[in-house]
């Protein structure tokens, strides 16, 4: 067969609803929750994270107050401040 072959694809109108369905939107809080936190004094899982401005780490960094649940099984929660870079690397 010679010539150009064509393929008919359905065309969907692009709407805001369709774009949000196609792309997963994440927040820093959602990305922190569920991650491991390891330090010299505590090891555990981050169970909560909120943006916080009470501690200043430096220019271009956002501060988050995280709640860490220990791995010891005693369900002791500890709070720590962490810095997250905001912008280009």
PEVENLIN-V677843 format. One record per residue. RES is the residue in one small letter. SS is DSSP state (H for helix, E for strand, L for the rest). D_CENTER is the distance of its C-alpha to the mean C-alpha in whole Angstrom. Layout:
res->RES ss->SS d_center->D_CENTER
res->RES ss->SS d_center->D_CENTER
This chain:
res->x ss->L d_center->52
res->x ss->L d_center->51
res->x ss->L d_center->50
res->x ss->L d_center->46
res->x ss->L d_center->44
res->x ss->L d_center->42
res->x ss->L d_center->39
res->x ss->L d_center->38
res->x ss->L d_center->34
res->x ss->L d_center->34
res->x ss->L d_center->32
res->x ss->L d_center->30
res->x ss->L d_center->29
res->x ss->L d_center->26
res->x ss->L d_center->25
res->x ss->H d_center->22
res->x ss->H d_center->22
res->x ss->H d_center->22
res->x ss->H d_center->19
res->x ss->H d_center->17
res->x ss->H d_center->18
res->x ss->H d_center->18
res->x ss->L d_center->14
res->x ss->L d_center->11
res->x ss->L d_center->9
res->x ss->L d_center->5
res->x ss->L d_center->5
res->x ss->H d_center->4
res->x ss->H d_center->5
res->x ss->H d_center->4
res->x ss->H d_center->2
res->x ss->H d_center->5
res->x ss->L d_center->8
res->x ss->L d_center->10
res->x ss->L d_center->10
res->x ss->E d_center->13
res->x ss->E d_center->15
res->x ss->E d_center->18
res->x ss->L d_center->20
res->x ss->L d_center->24
res->x ss->L d_center->24
res->x ss->L d_center->22
res->x ss->E d_center->20
res->x ss->E d_center->18
res->x ss->E d_center->14
res->x ss->E d_center->12
res->x ss->E d_center->13
res->x ss->E d_center->12
res->x ss->E d_center->10
res->x ss->E d_center->12
res->x ss->E d_center->12
res->x ss->L d_center->16
res->x ss->L d_center->18
res->x ss->L d_center->21
res->x ss->L d_center->20
res->x ss->L d_center->21
res->x ss->L d_center->19
res->x ss->L d_center->21
res->x ss->L d_center->20
res->x ss->L d_center->17
res->x ss->E d_center->15
res->x ss->E d_center->13
res->x ss->E d_center->14
res->x ss->E d_center->12
res->x ss->E d_center->14
res->x ss->E d_center->13
res->x ss->E d_center->15
res->x ss->E d_center->16
res->x ss->E d_center->18
res->x ss->E d_center->21
res->x ss->L d_center->22
res->x ss->L d_center->25
res->x ss->L d_center->26
res->x ss->L d_center->27
res->x ss->L d_center->24
res->x ss->L d_center->24
res->x ss->E d_center->21
res->x ss->E d_center->20
res->x ss->E d_center->18
res->x ss->E d_center->17
res->x ss->E d_center->16
res->x ss->E d_center->14
res->x ss->E d_center->13
res->x ss->E d_center->11
res->x ss->E d_center->12
res->x ss->L d_center->12
res->x ss->L d_center->14
res->x ss->L d_center->16
res->x ss->L d_center->16
